[in-house]
Amino acid sequence: MPRSPSDYDPLSPEAVADPYPIYARLRSSCPVLWHERLDSWVLTRYKDCIAVLRDPARFASDARRAGQVAPPGAEHPSLQGLDPPEHTPVRDLFAGALRDQAMSGLGELVAEEAAAAFARLADAPSFDFTADVARPLALSAMSRLLGIRPPAIASIVALSDAVERAMDAALVPEAIGPAVAARGQMNDLMRSWAGGGLRPGLLAQVLDERHSAGVPEAAVWSTVRVMFLAGFSTTVSAAANMVLAMFRHPDALERLRDLRLLETGVDELMRYDGPIQGTSRICLEATTIDETRIERGQVVLLLFGAANRDPEQFAAPDDLVLDRRPNRHLAFGRGPHACTGTQLARIVLQALLGSMLQLPAPLRLAGPVHRQRRATVRYPDRLPLTLQAS
């Protein structure tokens, strides 16, 4: 059984700061490796990751299919924790509701709110892009999509943070308890939405249509919880990663001012430094990946961050190529569990970046960037910027 290289610690300062050189070493030296602390096989090549994502018959998202008990707080799986055939009606219900929402109008509102936020911050000596721009915009977008009154941002940040930390539970087991509590608090919040009257939006639609779709109410609420927190977290982290990447590649920043590149540019920025670095599946039957035997019940961790820099799939993978076509990155997943909110994410991120690029004064970094010690969710949680002249 191949062992992980001794220097591979997903939470080391080196990995938190820049995991991509580490991923490159893993891809070349041990693309299918066993990691003792993660108790998982780790895949770093694009072809292996996408093969697993496309094969739910052998690699499960639903732990119950492998005879395992669902983790605390996740007894009723969401869309992301179900596999076909249970997965299909839930996905169809939510995908249809997403298609029915006025996405273009949402993008226009995000652009307006972003412009207002930057105008409000224009005279400040500095501000935190993550806290002052990305989080309020993400909360507003998710609330409008669902058709709810925006909850208090501090509470959502705390709940999202607890759930994010638990994504590294194999490395940080003490994160499990706070995440279970956060899911319970989110459940209480959702009950208040249902009891307080819903505005037109996705939540009212899926609740109205779930009976005819044959979807249990528990699956609806579990999926709404995951969609809201994941949508908030991913929008914030993707926006912060994109802004930071452009500051580190000023030539790309100048090219992106040609707004015709915004669509392909957002996809490329997601490939280059996406917020979700990986996901896992459970092997349902003994199989072989790259001459390595994977046993039933073993966990396989797919490192999207590594796959998205695989030179066998992407030419010049470490370069930021804003007009890259085709760009079949895995930042939004692939296969049956591909992100249902992909269109929403693209619209929101394009609107936010487009607004930023049209500012009358250029944004500048105004201090050191800070990252949380995280492996799965990657983004700067403090990104100080200024609109003031130097």
JOJOWO-V616314 format. One record per helix or strand of 2 or more residues. SS is the DSSP state (alpha for helix, beta for strand). FROM is the first residue (numbers start at 1). TO is the last residue. Records with the same first field share a line. If there is no record, write none. Layout:
SS=FROM-TO ; FROM-TO
This chain:
alpha=13-17 ; 20-29 ; 46-53 ; 63-66 ; 79-81 ; 86-100 ; 103-121 ; 129-146 ; 153-166 ; 175-195 ; 202-213 ; 217-248 ; 250-256 ; 259-272 ; 304-307 ; 335-337 ; 342-357
beta=32-35 ; 40-43 ; 59-60 ; 127-128 ; 278-283 ; 287-289 ; 292-294 ; 299-303 ; 364-365 ; 370-371 ; 380-382 ; 384-386
